[in-house]
Amino acid sequence: GLNSPLTGLISLLVIFIGGVNILLKIPGLMLLSCLGIFIWVPIGIIIGIKIDNYMKRDLVANLATLPLMLSSSAFYNILEAPVVIKVLGYLNPLTYHVNLIRDYSLSKGSIISFNLLMIFVLSFILFVLAFIFLKNVKLVSGER
């Protein structure tokens, strides 16, 4: 109950004492967080179209979540990862999203970066694929 809000307050206190002015960055962080929608929505559309059973769809989504998180740079520096994890990480859209948010929040250069470019490129490709799949789908569920 009280543990999470207390942890958040302690984290904010440490941030303010450390000199990071996070309050000025909150609007930018919210905007960058919303950019992920443009990657994950078309992926969800494609999965929803290709899998015709609710149980299979939920299973695929649940089984994909953990490997996506663990192969991205959310928990470690991808440059120091083993080669296999590094390759999987660079194929993972979450890597670019996490890096973009991390770089912005830590003030590492401009918001316009390779990570932002990759998010836009991947979003465009995924939306085109989703549109192609949507154009060819029968919009009646066979599940009862």
The first five atom37 places (N, CA, C, CB, O) and aatype in JSON, in Angstrom:
{
  "aatype": [7, 10, 2, 15, 14, 10, 16, 7, 10, 9, 15, 10, 10, 19, 9, 13, 9, 7, 7, 19, 2, 9, 10, 10, 11, 9, 14, 7, 10, 12, 10, 10, 15, 4, 10, 7, 9, 13, 9, 17, 19, 14, 9, 7, 9, 9, 9, 7, 9, 11, 9, 3, 2, 18, 12, 11, 1, 3, 10, 19, 0, 2, 10, 0, 16, 10, 14, 10, 12, 10, 15, 15, 15, 0, 13, 18, 2, 9, 10, 6, 0, 14, 19, 19, 9, 11, 19, 10, 7, 18, 10, 2, 14, 10, 16, 18, 8, 19, 2, 10, 9, 1, 3, 18, 15, 10, 15, 11, 7, 15, 9, 9, 15, 13, 2, 10, 10, 12, 9, 13, 19, 10, 15, 13, 9, 10, 13, 19, 10, 0, 13, 9, 13, 10, 11, 2, 19, 11, 10, 19, 15, 7, 6, 1],
  "atom_mask": [
    [1, 1, 1, 0, 1],
    [1, 1, 1, 1, 1],
    [1, 1, 1, 1, 1],
    [1, 1, 1, 1, 1],
    [1, 1, 1, 1, 1],
    [1, 1, 1, 1, 1],
    [1, 1, 1, 1, 1],
    [1, 1, 1, 0, 1],
    [1, 1, 1, 1, 1],
    [1, 1, 1, 1, 1],
    [1, 1, 1, 1, 1],
    [1, 1, 1, 1, 1],
    [1, 1, 1, 1, 1],
    [1, 1, 1, 1, 1],
    [1, 1, 1, 1, 1],
    [1, 1, 1, 1, 1],
    [1, 1, 1, 1, 1],
    [1, 1, 1, 0, 1],
    [1, 1, 1, 0, 1],
    [1, 1, 1, 1, 1],
    [1, 1, 1, 1, 1],
    [1, 1, 1, 1, 1],
    [1, 1, 1, 1, 1],
    [1, 1, 1, 1, 1],
    [1, 1, 1, 1, 1],
    [1, 1, 1, 1, 1],
    [1, 1, 1, 1, 1],
    [1, 1, 1, 0, 1],
    [1, 1, 1, 1, 1],
    [1, 1, 1, 1, 1],
    [1, 1, 1, 1, 1],
    [1, 1, 1, 1, 1],
    [1, 1, 1, 1, 1],
    [1, 1, 1, 1, 1],
    [1, 1, 1, 1, 1],
    [1, 1, 1, 0, 1],
    [1, 1, 1, 1, 1],
    [1, 1, 1, 1, 1],
    [1, 1, 1, 1, 1],
    [1, 1, 1, 1, 1],
    [1, 1, 1, 1, 1],
    [1, 1, 1, 1, 1],
    [1, 1, 1, 1, 1],
    [1, 1, 1, 0, 1],
    [1, 1, 1, 1, 1],
    [1, 1, 1, 1, 1],
    [1, 1, 1, 1, 1],
    [1, 1, 1, 0, 1],
    [1, 1, 1, 1, 1],
    [1, 1, 1, 1, 1],
    [1, 1, 1, 1, 1],
    [1, 1, 1, 1, 1],
    [1, 1, 1, 1, 1],
    [1, 1, 1, 1, 1],
    [1, 1, 1, 1, 1],
    [1, 1, 1, 1, 1],
    [1, 1, 1, 1, 1],
    [1, 1, 1, 1, 1],
    [1, 1, 1, 1, 1],
    [1, 1, 1, 1, 1],
    [1, 1, 1, 1, 1],
    [1, 1, 1, 1, 1],
    [1, 1, 1, 1, 1],
    [1, 1, 1, 1, 1],
    [1, 1, 1, 1, 1],
    [1, 1, 1, 1, 1],
    [1, 1, 1, 1, 1],
    [1, 1, 1, 1, 1],
    [1, 1, 1, 1, 1],
    [1, 1, 1, 1, 1],
    [1, 1, 1, 1, 1],
    [1, 1, 1, 1, 1],
    [1, 1, 1, 1, 1],
    [1, 1, 1, 1, 1],
    [1, 1, 1, 1, 1],
    [1, 1, 1, 1, 1],
    [1, 1, 1, 1, 1],
    [1, 1, 1, 1, 1],
    [1, 1, 1, 1, 1],
    [1, 1, 1, 1, 1],
    [1, 1, 1, 1, 1],
    [1, 1, 1, 1, 1],
    [1, 1, 1, 1, 1],
    [1, 1, 1, 1, 1],
    [1, 1, 1, 1, 1],
    [1, 1, 1, 1, 1],
    [1, 1, 1, 1, 1],
    [1, 1, 1, 1, 1],
    [1, 1, 1, 0, 1],
    [1, 1, 1, 1, 1],
    [1, 1, 1, 1, 1],
    [1, 1, 1, 1, 1],
    [1, 1, 1, 1, 1],
    [1, 1, 1, 1, 1],
    [1, 1, 1, 1, 1],
    [1, 1, 1, 1, 1],
    [1, 1, 1, 1, 1],
    [1, 1, 1, 1, 1],
    [1, 1, 1, 1, 1],
    [1, 1, 1, 1, 1],
    [1, 1, 1, 1, 1],
    [1, 1, 1, 1, 1],
    [1, 1, 1, 1, 1],
    [1, 1, 1, 1, 1],
    [1, 1, 1, 1, 1],
    [1, 1, 1, 1, 1],
    [1, 1, 1, 1, 1],
    [1, 1, 1, 1, 1],
    [1, 1, 1, 0, 1],
    [1, 1, 1, 1, 1],
    [1, 1, 1, 1, 1],
    [1, 1, 1, 1, 1],
    [1, 1, 1, 1, 1],
    [1, 1, 1, 1, 1],
    [1, 1, 1, 1, 1],
    [1, 1, 1, 1, 1],
    [1, 1, 1, 1, 1],
    [1, 1, 1, 1, 1],
    [1, 1, 1, 1, 1],
    [1, 1, 1, 1, 1],
    [1, 1, 1, 1, 1],
    [1, 1, 1, 1, 1],
    [1, 1, 1, 1, 1],
    [1, 1, 1, 1, 1],
    [1, 1, 1, 1, 1],
    [1, 1, 1, 1, 1],
    [1, 1, 1, 1, 1],
    [1, 1, 1, 1, 1],
    [1, 1, 1, 1, 1],
    [1, 1, 1, 1, 1],
    [1, 1, 1, 1, 1],
    [1, 1, 1, 1, 1],
    [1, 1, 1, 1, 1],
    [1, 1, 1, 1, 1],
    [1, 1, 1, 1, 1],
    [1, 1, 1, 1, 1],
    [1, 1, 1, 1, 1],
    [1, 1, 1, 1, 1],
    [1, 1, 1, 1, 1],
    [1, 1, 1, 1, 1],
    [1, 1, 1, 1, 1],
    [1, 1, 1, 0, 1],
    [1, 1, 1, 1, 1],
    [1, 1, 1, 1, 1]
  ],
  "atom_positions": [
    [[0.79, -1.18, 0.0], [0.0, 0.0, 0.0], [0.84, 1.26, 0.0], [0.0, 0.0, 0.0], [0.84, 2.01, -0.97]],
    [[1.56, 1.49, 1.09], [2.3, 2.74, 1.27], [3.7, 2.66, 0.68], [2.39, 3.08, 2.74], [4.36, 3.69, 0.5]],
    [[4.17, 1.46, 0.37], [5.53, 1.27, -0.09], [5.82, 1.98, -1.41], [5.81, -0.2, -0.23], [6.85, 2.65, -1.53]],
    [[4.94, 1.86, -2.41], [5.18, 2.47, -3.72], [5.21, 3.99, -3.68], [4.13, 2.02, -4.69], [6.15, 4.59, -4.21]],
    [[4.22, 4.66, -3.06], [4.3, 6.12, -2.99], [5.52, 6.6, -2.22], [3.04, 6.68, -2.34], [6.13, 7.62, -2.58]],
    [[5.89, 5.88, -1.17], [7.06, 6.26, -0.39], [8.33, 6.13, -1.22], [7.16, 5.39, 0.88], [9.21, 7.0, -1.17]],
    [[8.43, 5.07, -1.99], [9.58, 4.88, -2.88], [9.64, 6.0, -3.91], [9.51, 3.51, -3.58], [10.71, 6.52, -4.21]],
    [[8.49, 6.37, -4.46], [8.44, 7.46, -5.43], [8.88, 8.79, -4.84], [0.0, 0.0, 0.0], [9.62, 9.54, -5.46]],
    [[8.42, 9.08, -3.63], [8.8, 10.33, -2.97], [10.29, 10.36, -2.66], [8.0, 10.51, -1.67], [10.94, 11.39, -2.84]],
    [[10.83, 9.25, -2.21], [12.27, 9.18, -1.94], [13.06, 9.36, -3.23], [12.64, 7.83, -1.26], [14.08, 10.05, -3.24]],
    [[12.6, 8.75, -4.32], [13.26, 8.91, -5.62], [13.24, 10.36, -6.07], [12.6, 8.02, -6.67], [14.26, 10.87, -6.54]],
    [[12.09, 11.03, -5.94], [12.01, 12.44, -6.31], [12.94, 13.3, -5.47], [10.58, 12.95, -6.18], [13.58, 14.21, -5.98]],
    [[13.03, 13.01, -4.18], [13.92, 13.75, -3.3], [15.37, 13.59, -3.73], [13.74, 13.28, -1.84], [16.12, 14.56, -3.78]],
    [[15.76, 12.36, -4.05], [17.13, 12.11, -4.51], [17.4, 12.83, -5.83], [17.38, 10.59, -4.68], [18.48, 13.38, -6.03]],
    [[16.42, 12.84, -6.73], [16.57, 13.53, -8.01], [16.77, 15.02, -7.79], [15.35, 13.28, -8.91], [17.66, 15.62, -8.4]],
    [[15.96, 15.63, -6.94], [16.07, 17.07, -6.7], [17.38, 17.42, -6.0], [14.89, 17.57, -5.88], [17.99, 18.44, -6.32]],
    [[17.8, 16.6, -5.06], [19.06, 16.85, -4.36], [20.23, 16.68, -5.33], [19.22, 15.89, -3.15], [21.22, 17.41, -5.25]],
    [[20.12, 15.74, -6.24], [21.18, 15.48, -7.21], [21.3, 16.53, -8.29], [0.0, 0.0, 0.0], [22.26, 16.5, -9.07]],
    [[20.39, 17.46, -8.36], [20.5, 18.55, -9.32], [19.82, 18.31, -10.65], [0.0, 0.0, 0.0], [19.95, 19.13, -11.55]],
    [[19.1, 17.23, -10.8], [18.39, 16.97, -12.05], [17.03, 17.63, -11.96], [18.26, 15.44, -12.33], [16.23, 17.31, -11.09]],
    [[16.76, 18.56, -12.86], [15.49, 19.26, -12.83], [14.49, 18.51, -13.71], [15.65, 20.73, -13.3], [14.25, 18.88, -14.86]],
    [[13.92, 17.47, -13.15], [13.04, 16.58, -13.89], [11.7, 17.23, -14.21], [12.81, 15.31, -13.11], [11.05, 16.85, -15.19]],
    [[11.26, 18.2, -13.4], [9.95, 18.81, -13.64], [9.88, 19.5, -14.99], [9.63, 19.81, -12.53], [8.84, 19.49, -15.64]],
    [[10.98, 20.11, -15.42], [10.99, 20.77, -16.72], [10.96, 19.77, -17.87], [12.21, 21.66, -16.85], [10.58, 20.12, -18.99]],
    [[11.34, 18.55, -17.6], [11.41, 17.54, -18.65], [10.16, 16.67, -18.74], [12.6, 16.66, -18.42], [10.03, 15.88, -19.67]],
    [[9.25, 16.81, -17.8], [8.07, 15.94, -17.78], [7.25, 16.03, -19.07], [7.19, 16.29, -16.59], [6.86, 14.99, -19.59]],
    [[6.95, 17.23, -19.61], [6.2, 17.26, -20.88], [6.92, 16.54, -22.01], [5.92, 18.7, -21.29], [6.29, 15.81, -22.79]],
    [[8.22, 16.72, -22.12], [8.99, 16.03, -23.16], [9.0, 14.53, -22.95], [0.0, 0.0, 0.0], [8.89, 13.76, -23.9]],
    [[9.14, 14.11, -21.7], [9.12, 12.67, -21.4], [7.77, 12.05, -21.73], [9.46, 12.43, -19.93], [7.7, 10.92, -22.22]],
    [[6.7, 12.79, -21.47], [5.36, 12.29, -21.8], [5.21, 12.15, -23.31], [4.26, 13.23, -21.24], [4.66, 11.15, -23.79]],
    [[5.69, 13.13, -24.05], [5.61, 13.08, -25.52], [6.43, 11.9, -26.05], [6.11, 14.4, -26.13], [5.96, 11.15, -26.91]],
    [[7.65, 11.75, -25.56], [8.49, 10.65, -26.02], [7.91, 9.29, -25.63], [9.9, 10.79, -25.44], [8.03, 8.33, -26.39]],
    [[7.28, 9.22, -24.48], [6.64, 7.96, -24.07], [5.51, 7.6, -25.02], [6.13, 8.07, -22.64], [5.29, 6.43, -25.32]],
    [[4.78, 8.61, -25.47], [3.66, 8.36, -26.39], [4.13, 7.92, -27.77], [2.81, 9.62, -26.52], [3.36, 7.31, -28.51]],
    [[5.38, 8.22, -28.13], [5.89, 7.78, -29.43], [5.88, 6.26, -29.55], [7.3, 8.3, -29.65], [5.76, 5.72, -30.65]],
    [[6.0, 5.58, -28.43], [5.98, 4.12, -28.46], [4.67, 3.56, -28.99], [0.0, 0.0, 0.0], [4.63, 2.44, -29.5]],
    [[3.62, 4.33, -28.86], [2.32, 3.9, -29.38], [2.4, 3.61, -30.87], [1.24, 4.97, -29.1], [1.77, 2.67, -31.36]],
    [[3.17, 4.42, -31.59], [3.26, 4.27, -33.04], [4.02, 3.03, -33.46], [3.91, 5.49, -33.64], [3.97, 2.63, -34.63]],
    [[4.73, 2.41, -32.53], [5.39, 1.14, -32.83], [4.52, -0.03, -32.4], [6.76, 1.07, -32.12], [4.36, -0.99, -33.15]],
    [[3.96, 0.05, -31.2], [3.28, -1.12, -30.63], [1.87, -1.31, -31.15], [3.25, -1.01, -29.14], [1.38, -2.44, -31.18]],
    [[1.18, -0.25, -31.56], [-0.17, -0.4, -32.11], [-0.16, -1.21, -33.41], [-0.81, 0.98, -32.37], [-0.94, -2.16, -33.53]],
    [[0.7, -0.88, -34.39], [0.68, -1.72, -35.6], [1.12, -3.16, -35.33], [1.58, -1.11, -36.65], [0.64, -4.09, -35.99]],
    [[2.03, -3.36, -34.37], [2.41, -4.73, -34.02], [1.2, -5.47, -33.45], [3.59, -4.74, -33.0], [0.96, -6.63, -33.79]],
    [[0.44, -4.8, -32.6], [-0.78, -5.39, -32.05], [-1.81, -5.69, -33.13], [0.0, 0.0, 0.0], [-2.49, -6.72, -33.08]],
    [[-1.94, -4.79, -34.1], [-2.88, -5.0, -35.21], [-2.47, -6.24, -36.01], [-2.93, -3.76, -36.14], [-3.31, -7.08, -36.33]],
    [[-1.19, -6.34, -36.32], [-0.71, -7.48, -37.11], [-0.92, -8.79, -36.35], [0.78, -7.3, -37.46], [-1.38, -9.78, -36.93]],
    [[-0.59, -8.8, -35.07], [-0.8, -10.02, -34.26], [-2.29, -10.34, -34.19], [-0.22, -9.84, -32.84], [-2.67, -11.51, -34.32]],
    [[-3.12, -9.33, -33.98], [-4.56, -9.54, -33.9], [-5.17, -10.07, -35.18], [0.0, 0.0, 0.0], [-6.13, -10.84, -35.15]],
    [[-4.6, -9.67, -36.31], [-5.11, -10.13, -37.6], [-4.66, -11.55, -37.9], [-4.66, -9.18, -38.72], [-5.44, -12.38, -38.37]],
    [[-3.41, -11.83, -37.61], [-2.84, -13.12, -37.99], [-3.28, -14.27, -37.08], [-1.34, -13.02, -37.98], [-3.28, -15.42, -37.5]],
    [[-3.64, -13.97, -35.85], [-4.05, -15.02, -34.92], [-5.55, -14.9, -34.7], [-3.27, -14.91, -33.56], [-6.04, -13.86, -34.25]],
    [[-6.27, -15.97, -35.02], [-7.73, -15.89, -35.01], [-8.37, -16.37, -33.7], [-8.28, -16.7, -36.13], [-9.59, -16.4, -33.6]],
    [[-7.57, -16.74, -32.73], [-8.1, -17.26, -31.48], [-7.62, -16.37, -30.34], [-7.66, -18.74, -31.27], [-6.43, -16.04, -30.26]],
    [[-8.53, -16.0, -29.45], [-8.17, -15.11, -28.34], [-7.11, -15.72, -27.44], [-9.41, -14.77, -27.53], [-6.21, -15.02, -26.98]],
    [[-7.22, -17.01, -27.18], [-6.26, -17.65, -26.29], [-4.86, -17.67, -26.91], [-6.71, -19.08, -25.96], [-3.88, -17.42, -26.22]],
    [[-4.77, -17.97, -28.2], [-3.47, -17.97, -28.88], [-2.88, -16.57, -28.9], [-3.6, -18.52, -30.31], [-1.68, -16.38, -28.67]],
    [[-3.72, -15.59, -29.18], [-3.25, -14.2, -29.24], [-2.7, -13.76, -27.89], [-4.39, -13.27, -29.67], [-1.64, -13.15, -27.81]],
    [[-3.43, -14.07, -26.82], [-2.97, -13.71, -25.48], [-1.68, -14.44, -25.12], [-4.06, -14.01, -24.45], [-0.8, -13.87, -24.48]],
    [[-1.58, -15.7, -25.52], [-0.37, -16.47, -25.25], [0.83, -15.86, -25.97], [-0.57, -17.94, -25.68], [1.89, -15.7, -25.38]],
    [[0.66, -15.53, -27.24], [1.76, -14.91, -28.01], [2.16, -13.58, -27.39], [1.34, -14.71, -29.48], [3.35, -13.29, -27.24]],
    [[1.19, -12.77, -27.03], [1.5, -11.46, -26.43], [2.23, -11.62, -25.1], [0.21, -10.66, -26.23], [3.2, -10.92, -24.84]],
    [[1.77, -12.55, -24.28], [2.41, -12.76, -22.98], [3.81, -13.35, -23.12], [1.56, -13.67, -22.12], [4.72, -12.95, -22.4]],
    [[3.98, -14.28, -24.05], [5.3, -14.89, -24.23], [6.29, -13.95, -24.91], [5.17, -16.16, -25.05], [7.5, -14.11, -24.76]],
    [[5.79, -12.97, -25.65], [6.68, -12.02, -26.33], [7.13, -10.89, -25.42], [5.99, -11.45, -27.55], [8.18, -10.3, -25.65]],
    [[6.36, -10.58, -24.4], [6.65, -9.41, -23.56], [7.99, -9.52, -22.85], [5.55, -9.23, -22.54], [8.8, -8.61, -22.92]],
    [[8.23, -10.62, -22.17], [9.46, -10.76, -21.4], [10.7, -10.76, -22.29], [9.42, -12.04, -20.58], [11.65, -10.03, -21.99]],
    [[10.75, -11.54, -23.37], [11.94, -11.47, -24.24], [12.15, -10.08, -24.85], [11.82, -12.5, -25.35], [13.29, -9.65, -25.02]],
    [[11.07, -9.38, -25.19], [11.23, -8.03, -25.72], [11.86, -7.11, -24.69], [9.87, -7.47, -26.17], [12.75, -6.33, -25.02]],
    [[11.4, -7.19, -23.46], [11.96, -6.34, -22.41], [13.41, -6.7, -22.12], [11.13, -6.45, -21.14], [14.25, -5.82, -21.99]],
    [[13.7, -7.99, -22.02], [15.05, -8.41, -21.64], [16.07, -8.24, -22.76], [15.02, -9.84, -21.2], [17.26, -8.12, -22.48]],
    [[15.63, -8.23, -24.02], [16.59, -8.04, -25.11], [16.77, -6.57, -25.47], [16.13, -8.81, -26.34], [17.63, -6.23, -26.28]],
    [[15.99, -5.69, -24.87], [16.18, -4.25, -25.11], [17.22, -3.72, -24.14], [14.83, -3.47, -24.95], [17.74, -4.46, -23.31]],
    [[17.51, -2.45, -24.24], [18.51, -1.84, -23.36], [17.87, -1.25, -22.11], [19.27, -0.75, -24.12], [18.44, -0.36, -21.48]],
    [[16.7, -1.73, -21.74], [16.0, -1.18, -20.58], [16.72, -1.47, -19.27], [14.59, -1.73, -20.51], [16.65, -0.67, -18.33]],
    [[17.41, -2.6, -19.18], [18.01, -3.0, -17.91], [19.53, -3.01, -17.92], [17.51, -4.35, -17.55], [20.14, -3.2, -16.86]],
    [[20.16, -2.82, -19.06], [21.62, -2.89, -19.14], [22.11, -2.11, -20.35], [22.1, -4.37, -19.22], [21.32, -1.72, -21.22]],
    [[23.4, -1.87, -20.4], [24.02, -1.2, -21.54], [24.19, -2.22, -22.66], [25.39, -0.56, -21.15], [24.94, -3.19, -22.52]],
    [[23.5, -2.01, -23.75], [23.5, -2.98, -24.84], [24.88, -3.1, -25.49], [22.47, -2.6, -25.89], [25.18, -4.13, -26.09]],
    [[25.7, -2.08, -25.38], [27.04, -2.13, -25.96], [27.94, -3.14, -25.25], [27.68, -0.75, -25.91], [28.91, -3.63, -25.83]],
    [[27.61, -3.47, -24.01], [28.41, -4.42, -23.24], [27.78, -5.81, -23.21], [28.59, -3.92, -21.83], [28.28, -6.7, -22.51]],
    [[26.72, -6.02, -23.95], [26.02, -7.31, -23.96], [26.75, -8.29, -24.88], [24.54, -7.13, -24.41], [27.52, -7.88, -25.75]],
    [[26.5, -9.6, -24.69], [27.03, -10.59, -25.63], [26.49, -10.34, -27.04], [26.68, -12.03, -25.17], [25.44, -9.71, -27.2]],
    [[27.19, -10.83, -28.04], [26.86, -10.54, -29.43], [25.42, -10.94, -29.77], [27.82, -11.26, -30.36], [24.72, -10.18, -30.45]],
    [[24.98, -12.1, -29.33], [23.62, -12.57, -29.65], [22.58, -11.61, -29.07], [23.39, -14.0, -29.09], [21.63, -11.24, -29.76]],
    [[22.76, -11.2, -27.82], [21.82, -10.27, -27.19], [21.9, -8.91, -27.87], [22.12, -10.14, -25.67], [20.88, -8.23, -28.03]],
    [[23.1, -8.51, -28.27], [23.27, -7.23, -28.95], [22.49, -7.21, -30.27], [24.77, -6.96, -29.22], [21.8, -6.23, -30.57]],
    [[22.59, -8.29, -31.04], [21.85, -8.38, -32.31], [20.35, -8.35, -32.06], [22.24, -9.66, -33.09], [19.62, -7.62, -32.73]],
    [[19.88, -9.15, -31.09], [18.46, -9.15, -30.75], [18.01, -7.77, -30.26], [18.16, -10.2, -29.67], [16.91, -7.32, -30.58]],
    [[18.86, -7.11, -29.5], [18.54, -5.78, -28.99], [18.38, -4.76, -30.1], [0.0, 0.0, 0.0], [17.47, -3.92, -30.05]],
    [[19.25, -4.82, -31.1], [19.16, -3.86, -32.2], [17.97, -4.15, -33.12], [20.45, -3.86, -33.01], [17.53, -3.27, -33.85]],
    [[17.45, -5.37, -33.09], [16.25, -5.69, -33.85], [14.98, -5.33, -33.08], [16.23, -7.18, -34.2], [13.88, -5.33, -33.65]],
    [[15.13, -5.03, -31.82], [14.0, -4.78, -30.92], [13.64, -3.28, -30.92], [14.33, -5.26, -29.49], [14.49, -2.46, -30.57]],
    [[12.42, -2.92, -31.29], [12.03, -1.5, -31.28], [12.08, -0.86, -29.9], [10.64, -1.35, -31.84], [12.29, 0.35, -29.77]],
    [[11.89, -1.66, -28.86], [11.92, -1.12, -27.5], [13.29, -0.54, -27.16], [11.55, -2.21, -26.49], [13.38, 0.4, -26.37]],
    [[14.35, -1.08, -27.74], [15.7, -0.56, -27.5], [15.79, 0.91, -27.88], [16.74, -1.37, -28.29], [16.31, 1.72, -27.11]],
    [[15.28, 1.26, -29.05], [15.37, 2.64, -29.52], [14.49, 3.57, -28.7], [14.98, 2.73, -31.01], [14.85, 4.71, -28.44]],
    [[13.35, 3.06, -28.29], [12.43, 3.86, -27.47], [13.04, 4.14, -26.1], [11.08, 3.14, -27.32], [13.02, 5.27, -25.62]],
    [[13.57, 3.11, -25.47], [14.21, 3.26, -24.15], [15.41, 4.2, -24.24], [14.64, 1.89, -23.59], [15.58, 5.07, -23.39]],
    [[16.24, 4.01, -25.27], [17.42, 4.87, -25.42], [17.03, 6.33, -25.63], [18.27, 4.39, -26.6], [17.69, 7.23, -25.1]],
    [[15.98, 6.57, -26.4], [15.52, 7.94, -26.64], [15.07, 8.59, -25.34], [14.38, 7.95, -27.67], [15.45, 9.72, -25.04]],
    [[14.26, 7.89, -24.57], [13.78, 8.44, -23.29], [14.94, 8.62, -22.32], [12.7, 7.51, -22.67], [15.01, 9.63, -21.62]],
    [[15.84, 7.66, -22.26], [16.99, 7.75, -21.36], [17.89, 8.94, -21.74], [17.81, 6.43, -21.38], [18.3, 9.71, -20.87]],
    [[18.2, 9.08, -23.02], [19.06, 10.17, -23.46], [18.43, 11.53, -23.16], [19.36, 10.06, -24.96], [19.12, 12.46, -22.74]],
    [[17.13, 11.64, -23.38], [16.45, 12.91, -23.1], [16.44, 13.21, -21.6], [15.01, 12.88, -23.64], [16.72, 14.34, -21.19]],
    [[16.12, 12.21, -20.8], [16.02, 12.46, -19.36], [17.38, 12.73, -18.73], [15.37, 11.28, -18.67], [17.46, 13.42, -17.71]],
    [[18.45, 12.2, -19.32], [19.79, 12.44, -18.79], [20.5, 13.58, -19.53], [20.62, 11.18, -18.88], [21.68, 13.83, -19.3]],
    [[19.78, 14.26, -20.43], [20.3, 15.4, -21.19], [21.53, 15.04, -22.01], [20.63, 16.55, -20.26], [22.51, 15.78, -22.02]],
    [[21.47, 13.91, -22.69], [22.59, 13.51, -23.54], [22.31, 13.95, -24.97], [22.81, 11.97, -23.48], [21.81, 13.17, -25.78]],
    [[22.62, 15.17, -25.28], [22.48, 15.65, -26.64], [21.07, 16.06, -27.0], [0.0, 0.0, 0.0], [20.21, 16.26, -26.13]],
    [[20.84, 16.18, -28.28], [19.57, 16.65, -28.81], [18.54, 15.53, -28.8], [19.76, 17.19, -30.24], [18.87, 14.35, -28.81]],
    [[17.28, 15.94, -28.78], [16.19, 14.97, -28.87], [16.15, 14.34, -30.26], [14.83, 15.63, -28.53], [15.69, 13.21, -30.43]],
    [[16.63, 15.09, -31.26], [16.69, 14.56, -32.62], [17.94, 13.7, -32.7], [16.71, 15.72, -33.7], [19.07, 14.19, -32.64]],
    [[17.73, 12.39, -32.83], [18.85, 11.46, -32.75], [18.57, 10.24, -33.62], [19.12, 11.04, -31.29], [17.51, 10.12, -34.24]],
    [[19.54, 9.35, -33.65], [19.39, 8.09, -34.37], [18.22, 7.29, -33.82], [20.68, 7.27, -34.29], [17.49, 6.66, -34.58]],
    [[18.04, 7.32, -32.5], [16.94, 6.57, -31.88], [15.59, 7.09, -32.34], [17.03, 6.65, -30.35], [14.68, 6.3, -32.61]],
    [[15.44, 8.41, -32.43], [14.18, 8.99, -32.91], [13.95, 8.62, -34.37], [14.2, 10.53, -32.75], [12.83, 8.29, -34.76]],
    [[15.01, 8.67, -35.18], [14.9, 8.28, -36.58], [14.46, 6.83, -36.7], [16.25, 8.5, -37.31], [13.6, 6.51, -37.52]],
    [[15.04, 5.95, -35.9], [14.68, 4.54, -35.94], [13.22, 4.32, -35.53], [15.6, 3.72, -35.04], [12.54, 3.48, -36.1]],
    [[12.76, 5.08, -34.55], [11.35, 4.96, -34.14], [10.43, 5.35, -35.29], [11.07, 5.84, -32.9], [9.44, 4.66, -35.55]],
    [[10.75, 6.44, -35.98], [9.92, 6.86, -37.11], [9.98, 5.87, -38.26], [10.34, 8.25, -37.59], [8.96, 5.56, -38.87]],
    [[11.17, 5.36, -38.57], [11.32, 4.39, -39.66], [10.56, 3.1, -39.34], [12.81, 4.09, -39.93], [9.81, 2.59, -40.16]],
    [[10.77, 2.58, -38.13], [10.07, 1.35, -37.73], [8.56, 1.55, -37.68], [10.57, 0.88, -36.36], [7.8, 0.68, -38.09]],
    [[8.12, 2.71, -37.19], [6.69, 3.0, -37.14], [6.1, 3.02, -38.54], [6.43, 4.35, -36.45], [5.03, 2.45, -38.77]],
    [[6.79, 3.66, -39.46], [6.3, 3.74, -40.84], [6.2, 2.34, -41.45], [7.23, 4.63, -41.7], [5.17, 1.99, -42.04]],
    [[7.26, 1.56, -41.31], [7.26, 0.2, -41.87], [6.14, -0.64, -41.25], [8.62, -0.48, -41.64], [5.43, -1.35, -41.96]],
    [[5.99, -0.56, -39.94], [4.97, -1.36, -39.27], [3.56, -0.92, -39.63], [5.16, -1.29, -37.76], [2.66, -1.75, -39.76]],
    [[3.34, 0.4, -39.78], [2.01, 0.87, -40.2], [1.7, 0.44, -41.62], [1.92, 2.39, -40.08], [0.55, 0.09, -41.92]],
    [[2.69, 0.46, -42.51], [2.47, -0.02, -43.88], [2.1, -1.5, -43.86], [3.73, 0.22, -44.76], [1.16, -1.92, -44.53]],
    [[2.85, -2.29, -43.08], [2.53, -3.72, -42.97], [1.13, -3.94, -42.39], [3.57, -4.43, -42.11], [0.37, -4.77, -42.89]],
    [[0.8, -3.2, -41.35], [-0.53, -3.33, -40.74], [-1.61, -2.96, -41.73], [-0.64, -2.45, -39.48], [-2.65, -3.62, -41.8]],
    [[-1.39, -1.9, -42.51], [-2.37, -1.49, -43.52], [-2.55, -2.58, -44.58], [-1.94, -0.17, -44.19], [-3.67, -2.88, -44.99]],
    [[-1.44, -3.17, -45.01], [-1.51, -4.25, -46.01], [-2.3, -5.43, -45.45], [-0.09, -4.7, -46.44], [-3.16, -6.0, -46.13]],
    [[-2.0, -5.81, -44.21], [-2.72, -6.92, -43.59], [-4.2, -6.58, -43.39], [-2.09, -7.28, -42.24], [-5.07, -7.43, -43.61]],
    [[-4.48, -5.34, -42.98], [-5.88, -4.93, -42.77], [-6.67, -4.93, -44.07], [-5.94, -3.54, -42.13], [-7.85, -5.26, -44.08]],
    [[-6.01, -4.56, -45.16], [-6.68, -4.51, -46.45], [-7.12, -5.9, -46.91], [-5.76, -3.87, -47.49], [-8.11, -6.03, -47.62]],
    [[-6.39, -6.91, -46.51], [-6.65, -8.26, -46.99], [-7.35, -9.16, -45.97], [-5.37, -8.9, -47.4], [-7.46, -10.37, -46.19]],
    [[-7.82, -8.59, -44.88], [-8.41, -9.42, -43.83], [-9.93, -9.5, -43.98], [-8.04, -8.87, -42.45], [-10.58, -8.55, -44.4]],
    [[-10.46, -10.66, -43.61], [-11.9, -10.82, -43.54], [-12.32, -10.35, -42.15], [-12.34, -12.32, -43.8], [-11.85, -10.89, -41.16]],
    [[-13.17, -9.36, -42.06], [-13.5, -8.71, -40.8], [-14.63, -9.39, -40.04], [-13.86, -7.28, -41.06], [-15.45, -8.73, -39.41]],
    [[-14.67, -10.7, -40.09], [-15.65, -11.46, -39.33], [-14.89, -12.49, -38.51], [-16.72, -12.14, -40.27], [-14.08, -13.25, -39.05]],
    [[-15.15, -12.52, -37.24], [-14.47, -13.46, -36.36], [-15.07, -14.85, -36.53], [-14.55, -13.01, -34.89], [-16.29, -15.01, -36.55]],
    [[-14.21, -15.84, -36.64], [-14.66, -17.22, -36.73], [-14.8, -17.86, -35.36], [0.0, 0.0, 0.0], [-15.24, -19.0, -35.24]],
    [[-14.43, -17.11, -34.33], [-14.48, -17.66, -32.98], [-15.87, -17.5, -32.38], [-13.44, -16.96, -32.08], [-16.53, -16.49, -32.59]],
    [[-16.29, -18.49, -31.66], [-17.62, -18.45, -31.03], [-17.48, -18.58, -29.55], [-18.52, -19.55, -31.58], [-18.49, -18.57, -28.84]]
  ]
}
